[in-house]
């Protein structure tokens, strides 16, 4: 039987809204229910996997994302959005396991997914 795929698109960054936390919880639940999970980071969502974050009063979003990557979640950050925010491929600004790719890859993910959820303003 083919595994179901859940794609989560996050358009807001961490610490300002709870969208990243909601995405992490949804991904965990989907994994437990047998889904393959993909997370596409778009617009300010591209701040989520930044290395060396040190939030004082919040859970570290990059570390939470890292734990999902270790469970097989595929994470992609939009190249245009990432570079517009100062994250370049050559500098490896993100935690391991996060790819920087074109927004056009999202179209393929949507086509292949059983469910797509967008979180953001």
C-alpha positions, 0 to 999 in steps of 0.5 A: 500500500502506498504511503500517504503524503502530507505537505505543510507549507509554512509562510511565517517565521518562528517566535512571532506566531505559533505557526512553526510550532503548529507545523511541528505538532502536525508533522509529529501526529502525521508521522504517528499516523503513517504519513510521509511528511514534507515541509516547505518553508516560504517567505518568512518561514525560511527563518525557521531552520537557521543555525545557531538560534538562541531564543531565551523564552521559546523552544528552539525552532531549528532544533525542533525541525532537526528532530523531524528531519531525523524522523524522515521529514523532508524540508525544503526552503524556497531559494528566492525567499531564502536569498532575499533574507540573506541565506545563501546556499554557499554559506550553509545557513541552515541545519543539516537536512534542509534543502534550498530549492525552487518554489516550483518544487512545491508544485510537484509536492502538492501534486503528489500529496494526499493533504496540503496544509498552509500555515501563515498569515 
